[in-house]
Amino acid sequence: MNFELKPIGIIHSPYRNLEEIQIQASMSEAIGKIEVFREYEPGLKDIEGFSHIIILYLFHKSEDYKLHVKPYLDTGLRGVFATRFPRRPNPIGLSIVRLIEREKNVLKVEGIDVLDGTPLLDIKPYVPEFDDRKSIEIGWLEGKIKGKHLQTKESAGMNLERLSCPNKIDCPCIKIECISHGVCCECIRFHFKEGGISACLR
Protein backbone atom coordinates (compact mmCIF):
# COMPACT_ATOMS: atom_id res chain seq x y z
CA MET A 1 0.00 0.00 0.00
CA ASN A 2 1.42 3.34 -1.07
CA PHE A 3 0.29 6.73 0.11
CA GLU A 4 1.39 10.34 -0.17
CA LEU A 5 1.15 13.02 2.51
CA LYS A 6 0.44 16.56 1.39
CA PRO A 7 1.51 19.42 3.68
CA ILE A 8 -1.34 21.66 4.80
CA GLY A 9 0.90 24.54 5.82
CA ILE A 10 4.31 25.64 7.03
CA ILE A 11 5.71 26.31 10.50
CA HIS A 12 7.65 29.52 11.12
CA SER A 13 10.01 29.41 14.08
CA PRO A 14 13.02 31.34 15.41
CA TYR A 15 15.24 28.29 14.87
CA ARG A 16 17.34 28.43 11.71
CA ASN A 17 19.61 25.46 12.43
CA LEU A 18 19.35 22.19 14.33
CA GLU A 19 21.75 23.19 17.10
CA GLU A 20 19.39 25.93 18.30
CA ILE A 21 16.28 23.80 18.77
CA GLN A 22 14.89 22.98 22.19
CA ILE A 23 14.81 19.31 23.13
CA GLN A 24 11.04 19.01 23.50
CA ALA A 25 8.09 21.38 23.12
CA SER A 26 7.33 21.14 26.84
CA MET A 27 10.73 22.71 27.56
CA SER A 28 10.42 25.47 24.97
CA GLU A 29 9.11 28.99 25.45
CA ALA A 30 9.78 29.98 21.84
CA ILE A 31 7.05 31.78 19.94
CA GLY A 32 6.27 30.70 16.42
CA LYS A 33 3.60 30.95 13.77
CA ILE A 34 1.78 28.13 12.03
CA GLU A 35 0.71 29.22 8.57
CA VAL A 36 -2.09 27.06 7.22
CA PHE A 37 -2.45 27.22 3.45
CA ARG A 38 -5.50 29.22 2.35
CA GLU A 39 -7.30 26.23 0.88
CA TYR A 40 -7.37 24.63 4.34
CA GLU A 41 -8.26 27.78 6.32
CA PRO A 42 -11.95 26.82 6.72
CA GLY A 43 -10.76 23.80 8.72
CA LEU A 44 -9.54 26.15 11.47
CA LYS A 45 -13.10 27.06 12.44
CA ASP A 46 -13.52 26.86 16.27
CA ILE A 47 -9.79 26.23 16.92
CA GLU A 48 -9.65 29.43 19.04
CA GLY A 49 -11.56 27.71 21.83
CA PHE A 50 -8.63 25.43 22.63
CA SER A 51 -5.66 26.52 24.73
CA HIS A 52 -3.34 23.85 23.32
CA ILE A 53 -3.08 22.07 20.01
CA ILE A 54 -1.22 19.03 18.70
CA ILE A 55 0.79 19.64 15.55
CA LEU A 56 2.08 16.91 13.26
CA TYR A 57 4.91 17.79 10.91
CA LEU A 58 7.61 16.40 8.67
CA PHE A 59 11.26 16.15 9.74
CA HIS A 60 12.20 17.46 6.31
CA LYS A 61 15.93 17.56 7.05
CA SER A 62 16.05 13.86 7.96
CA GLU A 63 17.91 12.16 5.15
CA ASP A 64 18.07 8.57 6.37
CA TYR A 65 17.18 6.39 9.31
CA LYS A 66 18.43 3.53 11.47
CA LEU A 67 16.29 1.11 13.44
CA HIS A 68 18.74 1.26 16.36
CA VAL A 69 19.68 4.75 17.53
CA LYS A 70 21.45 6.39 20.46
CA PRO A 71 18.98 8.85 22.05
CA TYR A 72 20.31 11.93 23.83
CA LEU A 73 19.22 10.65 27.26
CA ASP A 74 21.08 7.38 27.00
CA THR A 75 24.45 5.93 26.06
CA GLY A 76 23.22 2.65 24.58
CA LEU A 77 21.36 1.79 21.41
CA ARG A 78 17.55 1.75 21.52
CA GLY A 79 14.93 0.82 18.98
CA VAL A 80 13.94 3.95 17.07
CA PHE A 81 10.26 3.37 17.91
CA ALA A 82 11.14 3.49 21.61
CA THR A 83 12.62 6.99 21.19
CA ARG A 84 11.74 10.45 19.90
CA PHE A 85 14.68 10.36 17.50
CA PRO A 86 13.90 12.42 14.35
CA ARG A 87 15.50 10.06 11.83
CA ARG A 88 12.71 7.53 11.32
CA PRO A 89 11.32 5.37 8.48
CA ASN A 90 8.45 7.87 8.27
CA PRO A 91 10.01 11.11 9.59
CA ILE A 92 6.90 12.50 11.30
CA GLY A 93 7.14 14.67 14.40
CA LEU A 94 4.55 15.62 17.01
CA SER A 95 4.46 18.57 19.42
CA ILE A 96 1.90 20.00 21.82
CA VAL A 97 1.99 23.81 21.76
CA ARG A 98 -0.01 26.58 23.43
CA LEU A 99 -2.29 28.49 21.10
CA ILE A 100 -1.93 32.21 21.73
CA GLU A 101 -4.13 33.61 19.00
CA ARG A 102 -5.47 33.07 15.52
CA GLU A 103 -5.33 35.61 12.72
CA LYS A 104 -7.14 34.22 9.71
CA ASN A 105 -4.98 31.32 8.46
CA VAL A 106 -2.09 31.93 10.90
CA LEU A 107 -1.86 30.51 14.42
CA LYS A 108 0.51 32.14 16.89
CA VAL A 109 1.80 29.53 19.33
CA GLU A 110 4.21 29.08 22.22
CA GLY A 111 6.44 26.04 22.67
CA ILE A 112 7.81 25.64 19.16
CA ASP A 113 10.62 23.08 18.88
CA VAL A 114 11.08 22.69 15.12
CA LEU A 115 13.12 24.27 12.35
CA ASP A 116 11.84 27.33 10.54
CA GLY A 117 10.11 26.20 7.35
CA THR A 118 9.03 22.80 8.67
CA PRO A 119 6.13 21.37 6.61
CA LEU A 120 2.89 21.05 8.60
CA LEU A 121 0.93 17.81 8.15
CA ASP A 122 -2.00 18.14 10.56
CA ILE A 123 -3.46 19.97 13.57
CA LYS A 124 -5.58 18.44 16.31
CA PRO A 125 -6.95 19.94 19.53
CA TYR A 126 -5.33 18.82 22.77
CA VAL A 127 -8.03 17.55 25.13
CA PRO A 128 -6.82 16.35 28.58
CA GLU A 129 -9.80 14.02 29.01
CA PHE A 130 -8.86 12.29 25.75
CA ASP A 131 -5.08 12.52 25.85
CA ASP A 132 -3.98 12.20 29.49
CA ARG A 133 -3.29 8.72 30.84
CA LYS A 134 -2.84 7.26 34.32
CA SER A 135 -0.43 4.57 35.59
CA ILE A 136 2.19 5.50 33.02
CA GLU A 137 5.45 3.59 32.59
CA ILE A 138 8.29 5.23 30.65
CA GLY A 139 10.62 2.30 30.07
CA TRP A 140 14.31 3.07 29.71
CA LEU A 141 13.62 6.75 30.48
CA GLU A 142 12.81 5.88 34.10
CA GLY A 143 15.14 7.85 36.38
CA LYS A 144 16.49 9.95 33.52
CA ILE A 145 13.81 12.63 33.62
CA LYS A 146 11.96 14.26 36.48
CA GLY A 147 8.57 15.66 35.63
CA LYS A 148 9.03 17.97 32.67
CA HIS A 149 12.66 18.67 33.50
CA LEU A 150 15.82 16.70 32.89
CA GLN A 151 17.81 15.76 35.95
CA THR A 152 20.97 17.73 36.59
CA LYS A 153 24.11 16.64 38.38
CA GLU A 154 23.00 18.73 41.37
CA SER A 155 19.59 17.03 41.65
CA ALA A 156 21.29 13.66 41.45
CA GLY A 157 23.81 14.61 44.15
CA MET A 158 26.74 14.41 41.75
CA ASN A 159 29.88 16.52 41.97
CA LEU A 160 31.34 16.67 38.50
CA GLU A 161 33.63 19.22 36.94
CA ARG A 162 32.98 21.22 33.79
CA LEU A 163 33.35 19.17 30.64
CA SER A 164 35.98 19.90 28.06
CA CYS A 165 34.15 20.51 24.81
CA PRO A 166 35.58 18.62 21.80
CA ASN A 167 34.45 21.51 19.63
CA LYS A 168 36.59 23.94 21.65
CA ILE A 169 33.56 25.68 23.13
CA ASP A 170 33.67 26.39 26.85
CA CYS A 171 30.41 24.85 28.03
CA PRO A 172 29.34 24.77 31.71
CA CYS A 173 27.61 21.44 31.32
CA ILE A 174 25.34 20.28 34.13
CA LYS A 175 23.12 17.74 32.42
CA ILE A 176 23.56 14.11 33.33
CA GLU A 177 22.93 12.98 29.78
CA CYS A 178 25.72 15.23 28.48
CA ILE A 179 28.10 14.01 31.14
CA SER A 180 27.32 10.37 30.41
CA HIS A 181 27.88 10.96 26.69
CA GLY A 182 31.12 12.85 27.29
CA VAL A 183 29.91 15.57 24.95
CA CYS A 184 29.38 19.29 25.14
CA CYS A 185 26.18 21.17 25.68
CA GLU A 186 24.91 24.67 26.18
CA CYS A 187 21.91 23.50 28.21
CA ILE A 188 19.84 22.54 25.18
CA ARG A 189 22.47 21.65 22.60
CA PHE A 190 23.64 18.08 22.29
CA HIS A 191 26.26 16.69 19.97
CA PHE A 192 27.78 13.32 19.41
CA LYS A 193 30.27 11.75 17.07
CA GLU A 194 29.04 9.00 14.79
CA GLY A 195 31.34 7.74 12.12
CA GLY A 196 33.39 10.92 12.40
CA ILE A 197 30.38 13.05 11.47
CA SER A 198 29.05 15.59 13.97
CA ALA A 199 25.29 15.24 14.33
CA CYS A 200 22.65 16.96 16.43
CA LEU A 201 20.19 15.21 18.70
CA ARG A 202 16.83 16.62 19.68
N, C-alpha and C positions, 0 to 999 in steps of 0.2 A: 504494500500500500504506500503510495507516494502522496505527499501533500506539500503545499506551499503556503507559508505565512506571509501576509502582506502587512507592513507597518501601517498603523493608524495615525501616527504622529511622530514627533521628535522631542527629545528631552534636552533642555538647555540647562547647563550647570556651570558652576565656577571652575570645574576641574578640567584642565586642558591636557593633562598627562596622567598616566596610571599612578605615579608615585604620590600624587596629591590626594588621592581618593581616600575617604574614610573607610574603615574596615566594614562596618555595617550601618544601615540606615538608622538604627536605634542609637548609634553613637555619633551621629552627624547632626549639626545644627545649620548646615548649609542651606541657603535658599536657592531654589531653582524654578524653572518654568516648564510646564508640560504643554507643548503646542500640539493640539489635536487637529489633524487636517480638516479643512472646511467641510468636506463631504461627510465626515463623521460627527460634526458638531451637534446635530440634533440628539445624538446618543448621550450627550452630557446633561440632558434635562434632569433636574432634581438632584444632581451631584452635590450642590451647595449645602444640602442638609446633613452631609456627613463630615465629621471632623477629620477622619483619616481615610485614606484610600490605598488600595493595593495596586501597584503598577508592575506589569510584566514587560520585559524588554529584551533586546538582543545584545549579547556580548559581541558586538560587531568587530572587535579587535582580536578576538580569539581565533587563532589560525589553525590550531590542531587540538588534540585531546589525548589524554592517557587515562586508562581505567584505574590505575593506581597513582595517587598523587600524594604530595607531602603538604598538608594544610599548614597555615601559619601558626596554629596553636599546638602543633605536635611535631615531633622529630621523625616519626616513622611514617611508612606508607599506609594510606587508607584508600578504600574504594571510593571512587569519585562521587558515587551516589550517597555516600555517608559524609559528604563534605559540602561546603558552599563554594568550592573551587570553580572559577569562571570558565576554565577550559573543559568543555563537556561535549558529548556526542551531539546533543542539541543545545547550543550555547544560549540558554534562556535564563534570565535573572529575574528576581522578585524582590521588591522592597515595599515596606509600609511607610508611607509619608503622611505628614499632617497637611491637610488642605487649608490654606490661608484664605484664598479668595479665587473666584472665577471671573474672568473678563472675556466674554464671548467664547472663543475656542481655546483660550489659554488658561491653564490652572497654575496658580502660584502656590508652591508647596515648600515645606521645611523638612529636612532630613534626607536630602539628595545624596546618593553615594555612587553615582555613575559618571562616566565621561560626558563632556559636552558633545552633543550631536548623536547620542545613543538612540537608536530606533525604538519607538514605542510599539508594543504589540497589543496590549490590552489594559483596561482599567476596571477595577472592581471595588465596591465599597467595603471597608473594613467594618465588620459587625462583631463585637465581642461575644455575643451570645452564639454566633455561628462559628467563630474562629478560635476562641480561647478553649483550652483543654486542661483537664485536671489529671493528677497522677502522672506527670510527665517524666520520662527517662531520657537522658541526653547522651547515652553511650560513652564513647571515648572522650567526650568533652567534659565529663564529670570531674569536678575539681579544678578545671582549667579556666572556668569563668565563674563569676559571682554576680548573680542578678544580671543587669545589663552591662556590667563593667568587667573588664579583664582584671585578673589578679595582678598585683604588682609585687615586687620583691619585699616591700614593706609589709603588705597585708599577709604575706606568707611567712613573715619573720625571718627573711633572708638578709644577709649582709654581704652584698656583692659590689665589687668596684665597677666603675664606668668601663664600658666595653671599648675596645679599640676598633674603630670602624675600618673595614677593609677598603672602603672607598675614600679613605682619608678625610672623612667628615667627623668632626668631634661631636658625638652624640651622647647625651646623658641618658643612657638607656635604663629604664626601670621595669620593663615588662618581662615577665617570666618567659614568655614564648620567645622573645628576642634573645634572652640570655641562653636558653636551652638550644637555640639554633646557632649561637655564636655569630650573630649577624648584627647589623646596625639598625637603629630605628630613630626616628624623630617623633616618638609617641604613636603616630599612625602609619609610619612608612616601614615596610618590611621588605627585605631583599634576601635572596638566597642565590647560591651558585649551583647551576645544573648544567653539566656538560660544558662548563666554561662560559656559559651565557648568563648574564645577569637578568633576572626576571623579577616581576613584582607580584606579590600576593595580596589579595584583598581579604 
